Amino acid sequence: MRNALSNLLDRVVLGESPTRRLWFARRMPDRYVRNTQKLDFRTTVRWVASRSAFYRRKFQEHRIDPAMVRCPADLGNIFTTSTDLLTHPVEDFLCDRPQLGFETTGTLSPKSKKIFFSLDEMRDLGRDGAAGLWSLGVRPEDRMVSALDLSFWNAGPTLRAAAQTLGCLLIEASKIPPAEFYDRAVDYRFNVMVVEPSWIVSLTEIAEKRGTWPVKLMLVGGENMSEKSRRHVEEIWKTDLYLTYGQTESFGSAGTECNRKNGYHLQELKFWFEIPEPDDQGHGEIVFTTLSRRVMPLLRYRTSDVARFMEGVCDCNLKSLRRISKIVGRCDEMVNCGLGNISPWMFERVLENVSGLAHDWQVLVTRPDLRDAIEIKVELLEGASQDKVERAIRTSLADLFPDMARNVSMGLCEMKVAVAGRGTLRTGRKLRSIVDLRKTLFRAEAAVPSASTA
């Protein structure tokens, strides 16, 4: 929740003008950003302490006086997790009357998390979103299409709010089959497309055969996208494709690429980002606190996304805004097995230069007998040879990660490549890159007393 001065600047001085907001964003001193974060963080902590049953319990359990909190570190071990949102009544988090609600599927549970907002918060996001679109080159005369899933998801409505502020045409196609979209979209001549990665790859395969139309840019969100897939889409459409970072919990985009495509510039006047326990390379779990929300503020929300803060200053016009790297994986997808410590980014590198592969892939970790086994499930392009693809994958693994290839050759871990039918790996909005099927076995073993304790 923002303090009075932040509200005055945002609502009155900057207003709805995208160019005014960009002018300010390009000139903000870092000291101003940090001081504003501190003020809004303290205001948010006091707000949830007075309104949220969940956070009041947290403060009491950890013996923390909210009035003494100045920064996230002062909260000690207080975090908000997906499990909290799933297991506690949503009323325990609400601090004001909700007017909008969405769901998120980014969880290991079949149950969806429910997140609520106000119409005022939607308008606030629209103002920032319009500035972000303008910075990438979108103008009021452009024709934009949204092929984002509209069912219980916030991405479509937040894009609509940004387009309304910017004043450009927006057609909401929703996530219909790519072939149907192609047939219906040609007459509109959309020159700005907002899409999901796997969907645009499928549309691009159709366009490669049937032809493209002029597109100024594409904006992609909802899941991670490999550089190989990005290059393929850009080459076919002869355009630029920009990635965004965010979750339903952050109410859409919390960071966006600039035209350098080198990390996500963060919205640090609306969030306080942390990586509490980085590794030697700086990678760790992204944690954020919302700084401008009244209805359902979140303190130190653990995203499970793993990235790092990027060093140096970007040479674009948004150089005053810090960046994080692309997401290299998720905490719940980092697995220790006979192959080594594996993460999605490793397999993305292994597969990116293998010819004949479609966009989607998945790695299964199992233990069929006494040792671990890795099954790399891929979808092939038409005419691709399974034998050639498997040989190329094994060669790529040996070149990029020789220690892992050595573990396979030594018999420490079995590895096989399996081909799945086109479009069968993805059964929901997001595809889990690594699935550890040993967890059931491990849990069962843990439940059985050992001989020494029997």
C-alpha positions in Angstrom: 0.0 0.0 0.0 1.5 3.3 -1.0 2.1 6.3 1.2 0.3 9.6 0.5 3.3 11.1 -1.4 3.7 8.1 -3.7 -0.1 8.2 -4.4 0.1 11.9 -5.3 3.0 11.4 -7.7 1.4 8.4 -9.4 -2.2 9.6 -9.7 -1.8 13.4 -10.1 1.6 14.2 -11.5 2.2 11.2 -13.8 -1.4 10.4 -14.4 -2.4 8.3 -17.4 0.2 9.6 -19.9 2.5 6.8 -21.0 5.1 9.3 -22.2 5.2 11.2 -18.9 5.6 7.9 -17.0 8.4 6.8 -19.3 10.1 10.2 -19.0 10.1 9.8 -15.2 11.1 6.1 -15.2 14.2 7.0 -17.4 15.4 9.6 -14.9 14.6 8.2 -11.5 17.7 8.2 -9.3 18.3 4.9 -7.5 18.2 6.7 -4.2 14.7 7.9 -4.9 13.6 4.3 -5.8 15.1 2.9 -2.6 13.6 5.6 -0.3 10.1 5.2 -1.9 10.3 1.4 -1.4 11.1 1.9 2.3 8.2 4.2 2.8 5.7 2.1 0.9 7.0 -1.1 2.6 6.4 0.3 6.1 2.9 1.5 5.0 2.1 -1.9 3.7 3.3 -3.7 6.8 1.1 -1.5 9.0 -1.8 -1.9 6.7 -1.7 -5.7 6.8 -1.1 -5.7 10.6 -4.4 -3.8 11.1 -6.4 -5.7 8.5 -5.1 -9.2 7.8 -5.8 -12.1 10.2 -3.1 -14.2 8.5 -0.3 -11.6 9.0 -1.4 -10.7 12.5 -0.9 -14.4 13.4 2.5 -14.4 11.7 3.7 -11.3 13.6 2.5 -12.8 16.9 4.1 -16.2 16.2 7.5 -14.6 15.3 7.2 -11.9 18.1 7.6 -9.0 15.6 6.3 -5.6 16.3 5.0 -4.2 12.9 5.7 -0.7 14.0 9.4 -1.5 14.2 9.7 -3.1 10.7 11.6 -1.0 8.2 12.7 -3.5 5.5 12.1 -7.1 4.5 15.0 -8.4 6.6 13.3 -7.1 9.7 10.6 -9.7 9.1 13.1 -12.5 9.8 11.7 -15.8 8.7 8.2 -14.5 7.8 7.4 -15.4 4.2 4.2 -16.0 2.3 4.0 -19.2 0.3 1.8 -21.0 -2.2 0.9 -23.4 0.5 -0.3 -20.5 2.7 -2.6 -19.3 -0.1 -4.0 -22.8 -0.6 -4.5 -23.8 3.0 -5.8 -20.6 4.7 -9.2 -19.0 4.1 -8.8 -16.2 1.5 -10.6 -13.9 4.0 -7.5 -14.1 6.2 -5.5 -12.3 3.5 -8.1 -9.7 2.5 -7.6 -6.1 3.7 -10.3 -4.4 1.7 -13.3 -5.2 -0.3 -12.4 -7.2 -3.5 -13.9 -6.3 -6.9 -11.9 -8.6 -9.1 -10.7 -12.2 -8.7 -8.4 -14.6 -10.6 -6.8 -18.0 -10.1 -3.3 -19.3 -10.7 -2.2 -22.8 -11.5 1.5 -22.4 -10.6 1.3 -25.0 -7.9 1.9 -28.7 -7.3 -1.6 -29.0 -5.9 -4.6 -29.7 -8.2 -6.3 -26.8 -6.3 -5.9 -23.3 -7.7 -4.8 -20.3 -5.6 -7.3 -17.4 -5.6 -6.1 -13.8 -5.7 -8.2 -10.7 -5.4 -7.9 -7.1 -6.4 -9.9 -3.8 -6.7 -10.9 -1.9 -9.9 -8.6 0.9 -8.8 -5.7 -1.6 -8.7 -6.6 -2.7 -12.2 -6.6 0.9 -13.4 -3.2 1.4 -11.7 -1.8 -1.6 -13.6 -3.3 -0.3 -16.8 -1.4 3.0 -16.5 1.9 1.2 -15.9 1.1 -1.4 -18.7 0.5 1.4 -21.2 3.9 2.9 -20.5 5.5 -0.5 -20.9 3.8 -1.0 -24.3 4.8 2.4 -25.4 8.4 1.8 -24.5 8.4 -1.2 -26.8 7.0 0.8 -29.7 3.2 0.2 -29.4 1.2 3.3 -30.4 -2.5 4.3 -30.4 -2.8 3.6 -34.2 -1.6 0.0 -33.8 -3.9 -3.1 -34.0 -3.3 -5.5 -31.1 -4.6 -8.9 -30.6 -4.6 -11.0 -27.4 -4.5 -14.7 -27.7 -4.2 -15.2 -24.0 -6.4 -17.6 -22.1 -9.2 -15.7 -20.5 -10.6 -18.4 -18.2 -10.0 -17.3 -14.5 -6.6 -15.8 -15.6 -5.6 -12.2 -15.1 -3.3 -11.7 -18.1 -6.1 -10.8 -20.6 -7.9 -8.3 -18.4 -4.7 -6.6 -17.4 -3.7 -6.3 -21.0 -7.1 -4.8 -21.7 -6.6 -2.2 -19.1 -3.2 -1.2 -20.6 -4.7 -1.0 -24.1 -7.6 1.2 -22.9 -5.1 3.6 -21.3 -3.0 3.6 -24.4 -5.9 4.0 -26.7 -5.1 1.3 -29.3 -7.4 -1.2 -30.9 -7.5 -4.5 -29.0 -9.2 -7.7 -30.2 -9.4 -10.5 -27.6 -9.3 -13.7 -29.5 -8.6 -15.8 -26.4 -6.6 -19.0 -26.6 -8.4 -20.6 -29.6 -6.7 -23.3 -31.7 -3.9 -21.7 -33.8 -5.3 -22.9 -37.1 -8.7 -21.2 -36.3 -6.9 -18.0 -35.2 -4.9 -17.9 -38.4 -8.0 -18.1 -40.6 -9.9 -15.4 -38.6 -6.9 -13.1 -38.0 -5.7 -12.5 -41.6 -8.4 -10.0 -42.3 -7.6 -7.9 -39.3 -3.9 -7.5 -40.2 -2.9 -7.4 -36.5 0.5 -5.8 -36.1 1.0 -6.4 -32.4 0.4 -9.9 -31.0 0.3 -10.8 -27.3 0.5 -14.6 -26.9 1.8 -17.6 -24.9 5.1 -19.2 -26.0 3.9 -22.7 -26.9 0.8 -21.2 -28.7 2.9 -18.9 -30.9 5.3 -21.7 -31.9 2.3 -23.7 -33.2 0.9 -20.6 -35.0 4.3 -20.0 -36.5 4.4 -23.6 -37.9 1.1 -22.8 -39.7 2.3 -19.4 -40.9 5.6 -20.9 -42.2 3.5 -22.9 -44.6 0.7 -20.5 -45.4 2.4 -17.1 -45.1 2.7 -14.3 -42.6 1.6 -10.7 -42.4 3.6 -7.7 -41.2 3.9 -7.7 -37.4 5.6 -4.8 -35.5 6.3 -6.9 -32.4 5.1 -9.8 -30.2 4.8 -9.8 -26.5 5.0 -13.2 -24.7 4.0 -14.2 -21.2 2.6 -17.1 -19.2 5.6 -19.4 -19.3 9.3 -19.4 -20.0 10.5 -19.6 -23.6 13.8 -20.9 -25.0 16.0 -18.7 -27.1 15.9 -21.3 -29.8 12.1 -21.0 -30.0 12.3 -17.2 -29.9 14.8 -17.1 -32.8 12.6 -19.4 -34.8 9.5 -17.3 -34.3 11.3 -14.0 -35.0 12.9 -15.4 -38.2 9.6 -16.6 -39.7 7.6 -13.5 -38.8 10.5 -11.0 -39.4 9.7 -9.3 -36.1 10.9 -8.8 -32.5 9.5 -11.0 -29.7 9.7 -9.7 -26.1 9.3 -11.7 -23.0 7.6 -10.5 -19.8 7.8 -11.8 -16.2 5.1 -12.0 -13.7 2.4 -14.2 -11.9 -1.2 -13.8 -11.0 0.1 -13.1 -7.5 1.9 -10.1 -8.8 -1.2 -9.1 -10.8 0.5 -9.5 -14.2 3.8 -8.3 -15.4 6.4 -7.4 -12.7 9.2 -7.1 -15.2 9.6 -6.7 -19.0 12.4 -7.0 -21.5 13.6 -3.9 -23.3 14.7 -3.9 -26.9 18.1 -5.3 -25.8 16.3 -8.6 -24.7 18.8 -9.0 -21.9 16.9 -9.6 -18.7 13.6 -8.2 -17.2 13.5 -4.6 -16.1 11.7 -4.6 -12.7 8.8 -2.5 -11.5 10.5 -1.6 -8.3 8.1 1.2 -7.3 5.4 -1.4 -7.1 7.4 -4.3 -5.6 10.3 -5.0 -3.3 12.3 -7.9 -4.8 14.7 -10.1 -2.9 16.8 -13.2 -3.5 17.4 -14.1 0.1 19.7 -17.1 -0.3 21.7 -16.8 -3.6 24.2 -19.4 -4.7 27.7 -18.7 -5.8 26.5 -17.5 -9.2 23.9 -15.2 -7.6 20.9 -17.5 -8.5 18.2 -18.0 -6.0 14.5 -17.9 -5.4 12.7 -14.6 -6.3 10.8 -13.2 -3.4 8.6 -10.1 -3.7 6.5 -7.8 -1.5 3.7 -5.8 -3.1 4.0 -2.1 -2.4 0.8 -0.6 -3.9 -2.0 -3.0 -3.1 -4.9 -2.5 -0.6 -7.1 -5.5 -1.2 -4.7 -8.5 -0.9 -1.1 -7.3 -0.2 1.5 -10.0 0.0 4.6 -9.8 2.2 7.7 -11.7 1.0 5.9 -14.0 -1.4 8.0 -16.9 -2.4 7.6 -17.4 -6.2 9.6 -20.6 -6.6 11.1 -19.0 -9.7 14.9 -19.0 -9.8 16.9 -16.2 -11.3 19.6 -13.7 -10.4 20.0 -9.9 -10.2 22.0 -8.8 -13.3 25.1 -6.8 -12.8 25.8 -3.5 -14.6 23.5 -1.0 -16.2 21.5 -1.8 -19.3 22.3 0.6 -22.2 18.7 1.1 -23.0 16.4 4.1 -22.0 15.3 2.2 -18.9 18.8 1.9 -17.5 17.6 3.2 -14.1 15.5 0.1 -13.6 17.3 -3.0 -12.2 17.0 -6.3 -14.0 16.8 -9.9 -13.3 17.9 -12.7 -15.6 15.6 -15.0 -17.4 14.1 -17.7 -15.2 16.5 -20.6 -15.1 14.1 -23.0 -13.3 11.9 -23.4 -10.3 12.8 -24.5 -6.8 10.5 -27.5 -7.1 12.1 -28.4 -10.5 15.7 -28.6 -9.3 16.4 -32.2 -8.8 19.4 -34.1 -7.4 19.7 -37.5 -9.1 22.2 -40.0 -10.6 22.8 -37.7 -13.5 23.8 -34.8 -11.1 22.0 -31.7 -9.9 19.7 -31.0 -12.8 17.6 -28.0 -13.7 15.4 -27.0 -16.7 18.0 -24.5 -18.1 20.5 -27.4 -18.6 18.1 -29.3 -20.8 17.1 -26.1 -22.6 20.8 -25.8 -23.6 21.1 -29.4 -24.5 18.0 -29.4 -26.8 18.3 -25.9 -28.3 20.5 -26.9 -31.2 19.1 -30.3 -31.9 17.3 -30.3 -35.3 13.9 -31.8 -35.6 12.5 -30.9 -32.2 9.2 -29.1 -31.6 8.8 -26.6 -28.8 7.6 -28.8 -25.9 9.8 -31.2 -23.9 9.7 -32.8 -20.4 12.2 -34.7 -18.3 11.0 -37.5 -16.0 13.2 -38.7 -13.1 12.4 -42.3 -12.0 14.0 -45.1 -10.1 12.8 -48.3 -11.8 15.3 -50.5 -10.0 18.4 -49.7 -7.9 19.6 -46.6 -9.8 18.0 -43.4 -11.1 16.7 -43.1 -14.7 16.2 -40.1 -16.8 13.6 -40.1 -19.6 13.7 -37.1 -21.9 10.3 -36.8 -23.6 10.3 -34.7 -26.8 7.9 -33.9 -29.6 9.3 -34.2 -33.2 8.7 -32.0 -36.2 7.2 -33.7 -39.3 9.8 -35.8 -41.0 12.3 -35.9 -38.2 14.1 -39.1 -37.4 13.9 -40.4 -33.8 17.3 -42.1 -34.0 19.0 -39.0 -35.3 17.4 -36.9 -32.7 18.4 -39.2 -29.9 22.0 -39.3 -31.1 22.1 -35.5 -31.4 20.8 -35.2 -27.8 23.4 -37.5 -26.4 26.2 -35.7 -28.3 24.9 -32.3 -27.1 24.8 -33.6 -23.5 28.4 -34.9 -23.8 29.6 -31.6 -25.3 27.9 -29.3 -22.8 27.8 -31.3 -19.6 30.6 -34.0 -19.8 30.3 -34.9 -16.2 26.7 -35.9 -16.6 27.5 -37.8 -19.8 30.2 -39.6 -17.8 27.7 -40.6 -15.1 25.5 -42.2 -17.8 28.5 -44.0 -19.4 29.5 -45.3 -15.9 26.1 -46.7 -15.3 25.3 -44.3 -12.4 22.1 -43.3 -14.2 20.1 -44.6 -17.1 19.0 -42.2 -19.8 16.6 -42.6 -22.7 14.9 -40.4 -25.2 11.2 -41.0 -25.8 9.0 -39.4 -28.5 5.5 -38.1 -27.6 2.8 -37.3 -30.0 2.6 -33.6 -31.1 0.7 -31.6 -28.6 0.4 -34.4 -26.0 3.0 -33.2 -23.4 1.1 -30.1 -22.5 -2.2 -30.8 -20.7 -2.5 -27.4 -19.0 -1.4 -23.8 -19.3 2.1 -24.5 -18.0 4.2 -27.6 -18.7 6.4 -28.7 -15.9 9.9 -29.1 -17.3 11.2 -31.7 -14.8 9.0 -34.1 -12.9 10.6 -36.2 -10.1 8.5 -39.4 -10.0 10.8 -40.7 -7.2 9.0 -38.5 -4.6 6.3 -41.1 -4.1 8.9 -43.8 -3.5 10.9 -41.6 -1.1 7.8 -40.6 0.9 6.8 -44.3 1.1 10.2 -45.3 2.3 10.2 -42.5 4.9 6.9 -43.8 6.3 8.4 -47.3 7.0 10.5 -47.6 10.2 14.0 -48.7 9.5 15.4 -52.0 11.0 17.4 -50.0 13.6 14.3 -48.3 15.0 11.8 -51.1 14.8 
